[in-house]
Amino acid sequence: MKRVGISIALAAFALGCAFAEPDFKAMLKSVDSLVSFLDTDFSAEYKIEQFKPGQGTSVTNAAIFRRDKDAKYLILILDPPADKGKGYLKIGQSMWIYDPESRRFDFTSSKERFQNSNARNSDFTRSTYASDYDIVSGKEEQLGKFDCWVLDLKANNDEVTFPRCKIWVSEDNLVRKTEDYSLSGQLMRTRAIPTYQKIGERYVPVMLLIVDNLRGKTIGGKFQNETTKISITKPSLSKLPDSIYTQAYLEKVSK
Amino acid sequence: MRTMLSFAAKSLIGRRRRFFFLGLAVAFGFMIMTVTTGLTEGLLTAVREKGAFYFSGNVNVTCYAKGQDDGSMDGRMVLQSIREALGETPVLQRSIYYGNDAQLFFGGETVRQRRIIGIDWSVERRTVDSLNIVAGAFPADGDGRAALISETAARKLGARVGDELTLLLSGTQGRDTGSFVLRGIFKDSSIFGYATYISRPAMNSLLSVPRDYVTDIGLILKRGQNENRIADSIRASISKRAEAFPVAHSRDELQDMTRDDWTGKRYMVCTLDAHLSNIKEVLDALMAICYVLLATFLAIVLLGIANTYRVVIFQRSPEIGMMRALGMSKTRAMFIFIEEAGLLAACSVLVGLAAGMLVLFGVSRMRMPSGLDMFLKSGHIAWALDLGVVLGISMVVCVTTLLAAWFPARRAARIQPMEAMRTEE
C-alpha cells in the first residue's frame, strides 16, 4: 500500500513537472546571453539581399564590428559601389550615419530602416529581450522541426523598435522566429532564423530572413511581400582596437 | 477749369496720332504693374490661406520642452489666456504629430508624411476652403476613422476614396498603427501636401494621450486683423501664467530661440508671417525685381513723354504765342500742357487697368501645373487687387507723366508771344 502511495506521488510529481511552465524570464536571459558578446568584440561580414516585388533584388555587403559591453557598433558598407564607404556608428543611445560624398554625419535612430531594407538599425545590436520586454504569456508550439516556446512580449519602455512581439524559442534557447507588432497589434514584420553557427560559447545566425508584412506589391493578383535575407559570414570574436568605434575611423576608412 | 479740361481733351483728340503711342506705352506700363501686383497678391493670399490651415491659424500657440518635461500643453491655460487677451473668439485645437517617422501604408506601398494633424472636423469645416478637395469630401463630424490625404500621397499609395489605410507613428508608449478610411483627397504637391488629416480623438488614441490632448491652439484671423498685435497680446497673457518665448518674426528666429540654452517647458506664440517668412522673402524678391524693371520702364516712358512734349511745344509755338498775346497768363499756358499730360495719364491708367484685369482674368482661367499648387486655389491662380496698391501705382504713373510734361510746359509758358507767333509749324 505504501509502495502504491509513493508511486502515485512520484507519478503526480513527474506529471506536474512535465506540465509546469518554465521560468520565461530566465529563458529570455539565456536567449539574450547566447547571442550577445559582453566579454569580447564581435565582427563579421553581412550580405543583405533586399527583394522588392516588381523591382528585383539588390545586394549590400557590410562589415560589422560590435562591442556589446559598451553598446557600440560600427557598420561599414563595402558594396554596392554607390554606397561604398557609407557607415553607421552607434555609441550608447546615439547613432550616426556617415555619408562619404558629403563627408557629413547625420543623426539617425535605431528604429530606422537599414539601407532601405526591411532590417532595422536595431537588428545589429545585442539582444535585449529580457531587459526591454515583459512576458505577457507563453505556450508551446511546433515550428517545423523545432519544439518551441512561443512568448508573447510587451515592451516596458518606448526605446525599442517594436512595442510588442512574439518570439519562438527552441529547446536550445535560440530564437527561431519573431513576429513584430505595433502597439495596437498590427503585424509589422516576421523574422525567421532557421540556422545558427556556433562561435566559442555563443551563437550567430547563419541566415536571417525578414518579411515585411506591410510593404509589398500585388503582382498577377497575388500579394508579394518585401523580404530581406541576411547572410552572416566570417564571424570573429577577436579583440578590436578602441579606435574602430569612432567617427574618425569611419572618415578614415571611407576615403 | 472745365473749359481748360475740354481744351486739353480737344487738343489730345486732335493730336491723337502723336499721343497714341505715348498713351499706349503708359497704359502698357500700368497693365504690367497691375498684372504683377495682382498675381503676387493672389499668390500670397493663396499661400497664406493654405499656410493658415497647415500651420494651425494665422496666430498659433505651441509648447516646447527640454530636459525632463514631457512638453504637453496646458490647453485650458492657453485658452484662458487667449480669452483674456481677445475676449471670446473661435479657436482651432489640434493634436499634431511632428515626428519624421510617420508613414502611410496601403496595398504594400508606403509614403512618409511630414505631419499628421489631428483636427476637429466640426470646428475646422469653416476654414477648409483652402484645402482643394479633388475626390471624396470633408469628413462628417465625429468621423473617427476618416483620413484626408494629398493627391500625391494617394497616387503613390495607389489609394482611392473608401480604401482603408494604415498609419504608423511613434506614440508615447511606442510605435503604433491605426486603420483609417480615406474619405477625401486634396490637391497639393507643395510642402503643405505632405500632411495627413485625421480626427483629434483618433490621433490622441494613437499617441496614447488623453482624449482632449492638444499640441497647437490657433486663431484664423479676418483680413485686416493685425497678426503681430494679436500675437503680442496673447503672448503677454500667457507669460503671466507660464514661461513664454518672445513672439518670433521668422522661422530662423523661431529655431534660434528653441535651440538656445534653456530647460523646462516654454510656450511659443507664432504668426503665420513667421512660418511663411522664407516663402514671403522669395515673393518679395520677385516683386522687387518686377518693381526695378517697372521703374526702368517708367524712366524710359518719362523720357519719351518729355521728348514728345518738347516737339509738341515747338510745333504749337504759334498757337501758344497767339494765346499769350490774347492775354493768357504764363501759368495758365503752362497748365494747358500739364492738363493734357494729366488727361493722357488718367486715360492710360484706365486703359492699363482694364487691360491688366483682362490679362489677370485670362491667367486665372488657365489650369496651372501642379508644381505651383502652393500658390493656387482649386488649380488656378486667384488674383487679388488691393485698392490701395492700385491707387498708389496710379498716382506714381500720373505724377511721373506730369513731371515729364512739367519742364517742356514751363519752357512753353516762358516763350515771348511775338517770338512764338513767328515760329513756323
Boltz contact constraints between the chains, C-beta under 6 A:
constraints:
  - contact:
      token1: [A, 155]
      token2: [B, 174]
      max_distance: 6.0
  - contact:
      token1: [A, 158]
      token2: [B, 174]
      max_distance: 6.0
  - contact:
      token1: [A, 163]
      token2: [B, 174]
      max_distance: 6.0
  - contact:
      token1: [A, 163]
      token2: [B, 175]
      max_distance: 6.0
  - contact:
      token1: [A, 182]
      token2: [B, 175]
      max_distance: 6.0
  - contact:
      token1: [A, 182]
      token2: [B, 176]
      max_distance: 6.0
  - contact:
      token1: [A, 182]
      token2: [B, 177]
      max_distance: 6.0
  - contact:
      token1: [A, 183]
      token2: [B, 173]
      max_distance: 6.0
  - contact:
      token1: [A, 183]
      token2: [B, 174]
      max_distance: 6.0
  - contact:
      token1: [A, 183]
      token2: [B, 176]
      max_distance: 6.0
  - contact:
      token1: [A, 184]
      token2: [B, 176]
      max_distance: 6.0
  - contact:
      token1: [A, 184]
      token2: [B, 177]
      max_distance: 6.0
  - contact:
      token1: [A, 186]
      token2: [B, 177]
      max_distance: 6.0
  - contact:
      token1: [A, 214]
      token2: [B, 105]
      max_distance: 6.0
  - contact:
      token1: [A, 215]
      token2: [B, 108]
      max_distance: 6.0
  - contact:
      token1: [A, 215]
      token2: [B, 110]
      max_distance: 6.0
  - contact:
      token1: [A, 216]
      token2: [B, 108]
      max_distance: 6.0
  - contact:
      token1: [A, 217]
      token2: [B, 108]
      max_distance: 6.0
